[in-house]
């Protein structure tokens, strides 16, 4: 016990003496999380919180153009622009401005579009009237060529963005065609059976769409903001950078002979190693909770969402301890394998960056290619992030974290066994 406590005290004193290293260990992760959350706020923000300018050229000047403009404006997602510098935009000007990147979208409504929709609705109503034994009295156009609402996109627009716009416009077209058709059906029904003063209402939409929560949280779309991803993700990244001071201390102890002197002291070297691990795991846990405070208190002051912590604080503490154990074990392995601080520093830093990149720290795994997702799930940083997301986003408790915790503990155990084997071989 005395050897263990002495080791913890030694590591604490070494950390306190290295003021620069201590600052980097705690201050730099705060800066990193703040910067990354601010930078990635827009990509993670829900589309409902974004507004896009849409150039609109209405050559029809009918009901279709009016309906599209009103529909786009009412969503709160779009600002409909049909004049620039006080002048009505022409189709040629709109195409040029979109192609140059001044606007992302342009919609061209062709002349006669509303008339084509009316003619098609009349054709359907006339067919229904004939089947009911009524004369077909509504005019139908003989025009054979089809009209299209044309959409121009900025060449740099993403595929998902284009798909969303296509879907929205298709819904508007369907709705205006349905409304015109129902109007004509009601007129024909009134002529046959229903008195003029009676009200008639036809509603096609019998089933609606409602978003419902899956858990006890009262926050919708928590995952779709930069804070909820970046704070836990970059906290895990910072915790794994404990590799650098651990490996550096171990190599210095070997070089100056202090490791040999510690081994000559009666007792098990395991107590010294355990004390080292306990100290640095505690440092990792302190790091983790400091980063959580940044997400709760600092980032909202910068206009970002507040970090949601879920319902189980015990589960979060257990996972933070597991991540710290994995990071510390990795640092011990690096410190055992490499002979100079420069080797350990370079390998440790680069390997952590690689593990974080493939493990979903920079961007969520679900938007990566399938083969990269498979590789990413092999990263210990991914296991830690999955466990934290389960706690913070799905509000699970202790009983649901053991799979990821088991992976982290097994990872730590394997690395410690490898480090022990290397150290034993070195001594022999």
N, C-alpha and C positions, 0 to 999 in steps of 0.2 A: 504493500500500500504506500509506503514511504517513497519507493522508487517511482511509482505512478504519479503521486502528487508532486514530487520533485521534477519530473519530466514536464508536467503541465505548467509548473511555475517557470521552468527554464524557457519553454516555448513562449510563454506570456511576456517574459522579459525581453526575449529576442525580438518579438513583434513590436513592443513598445519602443525599443531602441531604434528600430527602422521606421522613423517618422514618415518618410516618403512612401515606403511600402504600405504602411498602415493607411495613409491617405488614399493611395491608389486602390486599396482593398475595399474601402467603403464609399469614398466620394465618387470615384470614377463610375461605378455601377449606377449611382443616382443620376449622374449626368447622362450616361448612356440610355437609361430607360426614359428619361425626360425627352431627350432628343429624338429617339426612335418613335415614341408615342406621338410626338408632334408631327414628325415627317410622314408617318403612316396613317395619320388620322383620316385623310381624305379617301385613300383606297379602302379602308375598313368601314367608312361611314355608309350607312344605309342609303340606297338610292332615293328614298323619300326625303332625305335631308339635303339632297343636292338639287340644284336648279340648272337646267340647260336652256340656252337660247335656241329656238327653232325658227329658222327663216321660213316664211310661208308665202307662197305666190298663189293667189286665188284667181285663176282665170275663169272660174265658173260663176262666182258671185251668187251662188245659190245656197240652198239649205245644207248641202254637204259641207261646203267650206265653213259655214257658220258653226255647224255642229262640231267639226274637227277642232276649230279654234277654241270654242268654248270648252270642249272636253279636255283638251290639252291644258288649258289654263286652270280648270277646276281641280286637276290632279295635284297641283302644288309642286309638281316636278319640273314643269316647263314654263318658259316665258316665250310667248308667241310674238315674233317680230315680223312685221310686214312692211315697215318703212325704215329707211336708213338715212339719217341727216334730213329728215322731213320729206323724203321722196319715196314713192312706192317702189318696191324692189321688183325688178323684172327677172324672168327666169335665167337669162344669161348672166346678169349680175349676181344672182344667188348662187349659181353653179361656180362662178369664179371665186366668190368669197369663201365657199365651203372648201373648194379645192386648195385655197391658200391657207386654210386652217383658221380663218377668222370666226367661223361658226362650225359646229360639229354636224348639224343636220339641216337639210332643206327639204320642204315638202311642196310639190307642185300639184295643184288641183286642176285638172284639165277642164276646158270649156265644154259645157254640156253634160258634166258628170251627174248633176242632180237630175237633169232631164232623163238621162239613161236609167237612173235608179227608179224614177217615177214610172217610166215606160215599162220597166220590168215588173214593178209592182202591179201596174194596170193589167199586164198580160196574165199574171197569176190570178188576179181577182176576176178577170173575164172568164178564165178557165173554170174557176169555182162557180161563177154565176151560171154558166152553161150547164154545169152538172146539177145545179139547183133549179133548172128550168127557167132561168131569168135571162134576158138579153144582155149581151156584152156591149156595154155602152161606153166604156172608158177608152180613151185614145191610146194607141200603141205605135211607137216609132218603128219604122222599117229599117233603121240603121243596123248594119250587120257587123261593123267593126267594133271591137270592145275597147273601152276606155280604162285607163289605169291612173291611180294616184301615184306619182313618181316620187321616190325618196332618194336624195343624194346624201352621202355620208362623207365626212372628212376621211381621206385615205388612211389616216392614223387611228381611226376608230377601232375598238376591240370588237370581236365577234359577239361576245355576250351582250354588249351594249346595243349592237345592231339588232340582235334577236329580240331584245326587250322592246325596242321602238317598233319593229315590225308587228309584234304582238299587240301593242297598244293601238296602232293605227288600224289593224285588222278588226279589233273590237269596235272601234268607232264606226268603221264602214258597215259592219254587221248591224250595229245598233240603229244607224240612220235608215238602212234598208228595211229593217224590221218595223221601225216606227211608221214609215211611209206605207208599208204594206198593211199594217193594222188599221191605219186611218181609212184606207180605201175599203177594207173589209167591213168596217163599222158603217161606212156610208151605204154600202150595198145592203147590209142587213137592215138598216133603218128604212130603206126604200121598200123592203118586202114585208117585214113583220113587226118592227118596233116603232111605236109612235115617236114623233120628233122630239117631244118634251121629256121623254124618258132618258135617264142617264144610262150610258153603256160603257163598261170598263173591261178591257181585255188585258190581262197580265200574263205574259209568257213565262216569266221567271218564278218558278215555284220553289226552287231550291237555291239557297245562297251559299256563301263561303264565309267561314268564321275561323279565326285563329284561336286555338286553345292551348293553354299551358300543359306541359307534361309533368311538372313537378311543383313543389310548394313555392317556388320563387314567383314574385309578382312582376318581374322584369321581363319584357319581351325582347327578343333579339339581342340578348346581352353579349353574345359572342361576336356580333358584327360591329364592334368598335375597337379602336386601336389599343385602348388601355387594357381591356380584358385579355387581349392576346399578348401585348408587349411586356406588361409588368411581370407576369409569371415567367414568360419565356426568357426574357433577358435577365431575370433574377437567377434562373437556373444556369444560364450562360456565365454569369458573374461568379456563382458558387463554384463552378468547375475550374475557374481560373485560380482557385486555391492551389492548384497543381504547381504553379510557379514558386510561391514561397516554400511549400513543402519540399519540392525537389531541390531547390536552392539550399535550404537548411541541411538536408541530408548529405548533399555533396560536400558542403563546407565542413560538416562534422567528420566526414571521411578524410578530407584533405588535411585538416589541422590535427587529426589524431584523437579528437574528443570521442568519436564513436568507439574506437578501440578501448579507450579508458573506461567508457560506460560498460562495455562488455566484460571488462576485467573485474568490475565490482561484483561481489557475490550476489547471486539471485538470478532470476530469469530475465532474459532480454525482452521477453513478451510483455512484461510490465512497462518497460520503456516505450515499446511500440504502441501499446494500448493507450498510454498517457498521451503520446503524440497524436493518435487518432482522435481521442476524446476531445482534446483541445481544438483541433482544426474542424471537427464536426460541429462543435459549439460555435466556432467562428462562422461557419457556413449558415447555421440556423439563425444567428444574429443578422447576418447579411440578408437572408431571406425576409425576415420580418421588417427590417429597415426598408427594403424595397417595397413591401406591401404598404407601409406607411406613406411612401411616396405616391403610390397609386390612390390612396384614400384621401390624403390631405393636400399634397402639392399639385398634382396634375389637374384637379378641378379648379384650382386658382388660375390655371393657364387656359381655361375654357374647354378642357377635355372631360369626358365622362368620369364618374367616380368608380373605382374598382369595387366589384361585388365579391364578397368573400365566402359566400355559401353559408351553410348552416352548421357544419361540423368543424370546430376549431381544433379538436383533438386529431382528427384525420389529417388536417393540414400540417400539424406539428409532426406527426409520424412520417408523412411524406417528405417534409423538409429535412428531417433527420436521415431518412433513407437516401435522399439526394446528396446530402453532405457526406454520408458514409461512402457512397460510390465515388464522389469527387476526391475525397481524401485518399482512398485506396488507389485511385489512378495516380495521384501525386506521389504516393509512396513507391509505386511501380516505376514511374518515370525517374524518381530520384535514385532508385536502385539500379536501373539499367544503364543510365548514362554516367559518364565519368567526369564531365566538366559542366559548370553552370550554363555556359553558352549552348552546349548541346541540349541540355534539358529545357532551357528557355525557348529555344527555337522549336523543338519538337512539341513541347507542351502547348505553346500558344497556337501553332498551326493546326495541331490535331484537334484542339478544342473548337477552333473555328470550323473545321471540316465536320466534326460531329454535330455541331449546332446547325450548320447549313443543311445537312441531310436529315436532321432530327426534327424539323418543323419549327425551329426557333426564329429563323428569318421570315419565313412565310409558312402558313399552315400546310400540313402534309396533304390535306384533302384536295388541294389545288395543284399538286405536283403530278407528273406522269405516273402511271401505275407501277412501273419498275422502280422509280425513285421512291415511291411510297413504301414498297417492300424493303428496300435498303434502309430507308429512314426509320422504320420500326425496329431496326437492330441497334439503333443509337440509344445509349442510356439517357441522354437528354430528352429523347422522345418519350421514354417511359415515365420520367418525372413530370413532363408537361402533360401527358395524358392523365396521370393521377391528379394533378392540380386542377385540370379542366373538369374532371369528373366531380371534384369537390366544389369548385367555384361556380360551375355552370349547370351541372346536373343535380347539385345539392345532395350528393350521396354521402354516406357516413363511413365509419371505420370498416364496416363489413364488406365494402365494395372496393377497397384499395389494395387488397393483399396480392392480387396478381402482379400489379406493377411494382409493389414493394418487394415481392419475392424476386422479381427480375433484378432490382437494384441491389438487394442483399447478395444474391448469387453472383452478380457481377463483381461486387466488392470482395467476396470470398475468393473467387477465382484469381483476381488480380493480386490479392495478398499471398495466396499460395505460390503464384509465379514469382513474386518478389522474394518470398522466403527461400524458394529453391535457388534463385540466382545468388542471393546473399550467402547461402550455405555453400554453394559451389565456389564462390569467390574466396571464402575463408579456407576451404580445403585445398 
